[in-house]
Amino acid sequence: MSTAESDGILARYDERNGERLLAFERDGRTAVIAQNIEGYAMLKVRPSADGDELERYYGFDMALDHAAELLGVDSAALPIPDDAADMGM
């Protein structure tokens, strides 16, 4: 697991259950971007790691925009752990 933090936003990257998970937390709100472990499938945005899928995206930037919206911040404010920087197609 790797983490990054900026302006009250905590990001955690982990690999489990066949998925790469990038989870964000801010003021009790959460958003998760998930991708299969091989890293070639579309990105799924969820409200939590085990939550129902809200939307799928090809691009990491689009998934980040949706995650930021769920947290009520601009996507540029989201810290990205180094291990997650290559997510997306």
N, C-alpha and C positions, 0 to 999 in steps of 0.2 A: 504494500500500500504506500502511496506517496500523497503528500498534501501540499497545498498552497493556500495562503490567506492574504486578503487585501480588503481594506475598507469595510471590515465587519462581515466579509463573505468568506466562508471556509469551503474549499474544494478538496475532495478526496477521490483519488483514483484507485481502483481495485479490480482484480480479476477473480471472478467466482461463478460457479454454475454455468460455465461455458460462455460467459459474457465479460466484456470490458465495461466497467461502470465508472462514470464520472459524476459524482454526486456533489451538489452545491447546497449550502445551508446559509440562510440569512434571517435573523429575527424570527426564528421558529418556522420559516417557510423552507421547503425543500424542492429541488428539481434534480432529475437524474437523466443523463444521456447514456444510453446503452448501445453496445454493438457486439456482434458475435466475436468470439475470441480470435478468430482468424483475421478479423479486421477488414473484411471486404463487403459486408452487408450494410444495408441502410441503417442509419442511426435512429433510435427510438427515444422519444422524450416521454418521461413518466413523472408523476408527482413524487414518487419514491422508488427505491430500488425494486420493490416487489409490487409496485402499483400497476394499474392498467395503463397500457400504452395510450398516449394522447395523440401523437402524430409521428410520422416517419419522414426522414430527410436524407438526401444524398450528401449534402454539404454540411460540414462541421459548423460553418458560420451560421447557417440557417437554424441548426439545432441549438446553438448557443443563443441566438436571438430569442427563441421560444423559451429556453430555460431562464434567461434574464427576465423575460416578461412575467414568468411565474413567480420570480423573486421580487419583482418591482424595481429592477435596476436596468441600466444600460448594459448591453452585452460587452462593451469595452471594459467594464468594471469587474468582469468575472476573471478570477485568477485561474490559470491552467497549469496543473502539475506537469512537469516535463514528460512523464510517461504517457500522458494523454494527448500530447501535442500533435500526434499523427492520426488521430481519429478522423473518420470520414473517408470519402472516396475521391 
